[in-house]
Structures are given as C-alpha cells and as structure tokens.
Amino acid sequence: MECCKRVGVQGGKLQLDSFGIELEIPPGAIDSEAPQHISLRVLTDTPNLGNSKEEMSVCFDVQCLAPDDLVLKLPVTYTLPHCAVITRYSSVKAVLYTGEGEYSPDAVVKERIVLSRFGTPSCTIKKDVLKLKMNHFSWAKIKLMIKNFFFKGKKMRCRPFKEKNLPLQKTPVILRAHLYDAIKGNCELIKRQEEEQEFVPAHPEQEIVIQAAESDLKMTCYVKETVVGRPAVRLLICSKVCFGSNSDTELVGDVTES
C-alpha cells in the first residue's frame, strides 16, 4: 500500500494501482540537482475528523513523505477515486484536513480548508475521481460537505463472511458483515483481512446508497424471507456485526437506515 520513487526536476508519477490513486509531480516542481526520494501511501484507517453531521468521507486518505528541506516550486496533483453520488459536481464543496510529518492515530490537524476549484490548494470533483492540488507534501484527508441539494449520498457495499471449512452440522454460524465505501481496492482489502482470520465470502456484494453521515443502521439476516437470529442489530457505518444462523442456508444482508 506504498509506492516509493526518486523524482527530480523532470517530474514524475507515483501510482498505487490497486487503489487507483496517483500523485503527479510536474516538471520543475522539485528544484534539485539530485532526484529526491518520495513515498506515496494510502491511509485506510484514519479518525473521523470534522463536523460529522455536515461532512462525509467518500475516498481513501493519502500521505506523501519527502525530505524535510524539500520545497515545492509548483503544486502537485493527487487523483483519488471516490464513491459520491452527485448530480452537479461543480456545486459540491470539498474540505481538506492536513497535518505535518508522518500520519499516526494521534496526529494533529494543522489545517482545515474548505477548498475551491481553483488556486492552491484546490479540489476538482469529477464523476469517479477527485483531483486534489497541493503545494506541499503531507498527509491529507478529504471530506465532502453534504448539506447540498446536488449531493445525493455515497455508494456503499455490504458483504457477509462466514468461517472457512465450516462443518455442515455446526450451529450457530457466525457471520461477519462489512459495510464499506464502494471505492477501488476496498473490497480486496477487506477480503484479505477476513482470509487472515479464516473467513470467506458468504454472499455476493450488495450495493446501497447512504445519504446521512454518522447514522445508526439496522441490519437483518433473512433466509427465504424469514428473519434469522436477532431481528435487528444497530451498528455504525463501517463496523462489524455478528449473528447466529443455520449453516445450510443462503444468507442475505438487508441494510436500511434506522
């Protein structure tokens, strides 16, 4: 989940192909005789920053590290896939949270900036990607302001996982149901995490659109239109939930706003 490269005055690109993330450094941005070591990393677990009722996260966060004494002469551009559903991209505002140095769970936010589409920093929202322009290297978190007629929500996916090599007679079965942003690389990331715990997919992904930030959800497990296990479980978006069920039946997660 990290890309490292030496970049000089000619500029260059760093790419995290599995996440569709790209950093473009234009010619002349690095004014140095010797190429500089640059690293680009995707941040998949960052704190919930900002006004949670007014803003929504729709993409992975990123971190770019470079020598401390490196000063950019020209802005660089990040390309970040997003899962937002928007009917007029130019009418939705993005908010940037950024700080100094390497990101850590106790990192301090240095700046919160409501971004325009022009200047530096700036953010251009397109159908499938965000274009973030910055004039320094750091970690960056982007959220969208959702109190807007043209913002219709974000696409998420729900997928349950069951224990691998499950005995036919074992009951109850533990399902670990994930609800996650529908952005490139997220499904594969969760699948790898579950495989490490000896869990495998129990059902194909189900895509839904979420319109509210920080809302509780209700998740119910059905077998042939019959509720199985506890009738409802309340959870926060992107958390896990486990329920019991019979092992020889098809399990479907039905997610609705609570």
N, C-alpha and C positions, 0 to 999 in steps of 0.2 A: 504493500500500500504506500510505497515511497519510490520516487524517481530522483536520481542524482545525476548531475551533468556539469561539465565545465563549460562556461559560457563567457565569451569575450566580446570585443567591440562589434563583431559581426552579428551579434544577437543569436537567438535560437529558440527552440521549443522544448518544454518538458511535458510529457504526457503520461497519464495514468489510464491506460486503455480500458481496463476492466471497469472503471467508473466513468469513463467518458470525460474526464477532467483534463484540462490543458492550460498551461501557462506559456504565454507568448512574450518573449523579450525582444523588442525591436532593435535593429542596428543602431548603435550609438547610445543605447541606454546604459551600458556598462562601459565607462571610460577608463579602461585599464589596459596596460600593455600585456599583462598576463591574464589568461582566462581565469575566471573565478568559480569556485565550487558552489553550486546552487542545488538545493534539495526541495522537492515538492512532495507534500504528504497530505493524504486525505484524513480528515478527523471525523470519525464515525460516532463518537460519544462525547458530546460537549454539554455544558449546563444549559438550562433553559433561561436564556438571558432576555431582558427586556420586558415590555408590557405584554403579558401572556394573553390578555383578552383582546388586544389590538393588533398583535403581530403573529405571524405564523411562519415556521421554518418549512421550507419546501425543497431544500437541496443539502448536500453534504457540505461541511465546512472544510477549509483548507489551511495549510500552513506552509509558508515558504521561508527557508532559512538561507542566509548568506553571511559572508564575513561582516563583522560589526562595523568596520570602517567603510563599507561599500555604500556609496551614494548614487542613486539612480539619476541619470540625466534626462531620461524620458520615462513616461509611465508604462507599466506592463499590464497585460490583459489576461484575466482568468476566464475560462469558459467552463461553466458549471451547469450540468443537466438539472432540470427542476421538474416537479410534478404538479405545479399550479394549474388551475383551470381558470383562464382569464379571457374575457371577450374583447377587451381593448387594452393591449399591452402598454401603450404609452400613458394610460391613465392610472396605473398602479405604481405606488412608490415602494422602493426597497430601503431597508435600514441596515447599515453596516456596524457591526461590533468588532473591534480590533484591539490588540494589545501588543506589547513588546516581547521579544525573545521567544523561546520555545514554549508551546502550549502545555499547560498542566491543569489538573482539575481545580486547583486554587488560583488559576491565572486571573489577573486583574484587568478589567476592561479599561483601556486608556481612552478610547473614544467611542461615542455612539453618534453616527452621522446619518441623517435622512438624505439619501442620495438622489441627485437629479440624473437626467440622461446625458448631461454634458459636463465638461470640465473634468477635474481630477480631485478626489475620487468620484466615480460615477458608475451607474449601472443601467444597462440596456436590457430590458426583458423581451425575449422573443418566445416563439411558440414552445420550444423544447429546452432552451438554454438561457442562462443569464450570462451577460458579458460584464464582468467587474473590472474596472480600470483603477489601478492604484499607483502611487508614486514612491512606495517603499515596500520592503519585504517584511512580513509579519504573519500572524495567524488572523484569520478572518471568518466571521460568521455573518451570513446574510439571512434576513427575515423580511417578509412582505407585510405591508400594512393592509389589513383585511376589511376594515370598515370602509368599503368602497363598492359601489354598485357593479363595477366591472370585474370584481374578484368573486368567483363562484365556488371557490373551495380548492381542495387538492386531492389528487388521486392517491389512494392507499390500497394496499393489498392485504388480505388475510389468508393465512395458511396454517393448518394444524399439522403437528408432527407426532408420530407415535414411536414407541420403543421398537428398536430393530430386533428381528428374530423373536417376535413375541409368541409364546406358547398359545396354541389355539384355545385352551381351556382357561387361560388366565383372566380373571376379573378382579377388580375393575381395570380398565385400560387407562393409562394416563395420557392425555392429550396436552401438548404444549402449543398453544395457539399464539401466533405472532401477528400483530397488526403493524404494518410498516409502510413508509413512504415508497411510492412506485417510481423510484429513480434507479438508473442503471447501476448495477453492482450490489444493490441492497439484498435482493433475493439470494444471490450466490453467497454473500457474506453470512446471512442467517443460516442458510443450508449447511455451510461449513461448520458453523458453531454448533448446530444440532448434531451433525455427524460425529463431532468430537465427543458428544455425550451419548452416542449410540442411539440417536433418534433419526427417523427417516420421514419423508413427507407422507401424510395420510390422505391427502386430497389435493386436487389442483388449486391453484391460487384463485381467490375471489376478489375482484376489483370493486371498490366503492369510492364515493366522493365524500370527503369530510368538509363541512362548511364552518364549523366552530372550533376555536382553539381552546385547549385545556378543558374539554368537556368529558364527563364520565360517559362510558359506553356500556351497553348491555349486550353480552354475548351469550347465545343459547345454542346448545348442541341438539340437533334433530336426527332421528333415524326414521325414515319413511313418514315424515310429518309428525312424529311423536317426539316430545321433549324428553331428553335423556339426562339423568343426573339432576343436579340442582337446576331449577328453572331459569336462573339468571345469575350472572356474575358481573359485578361492576369493576371496571378497570380503567386506568388512564391509557391514553393512546401510546402505543409502542411498548407496553408492558406485556407480561405473560400471564396466562391463566391456565389452570389445570382442572380437568374434570374427570369423573369416572364414567365408564360406559362398557358395553359388551364388545368383545374382541372380534366377533364375526360379522359385524355390520358396517355399512358405509357411514362415515361421519361427516357432517357438513356444518361449517360455522356460519351462523346468521348474525350479522353485526348491524345494529341500529343505534341511533342516538337515544340516550336515556333521558 
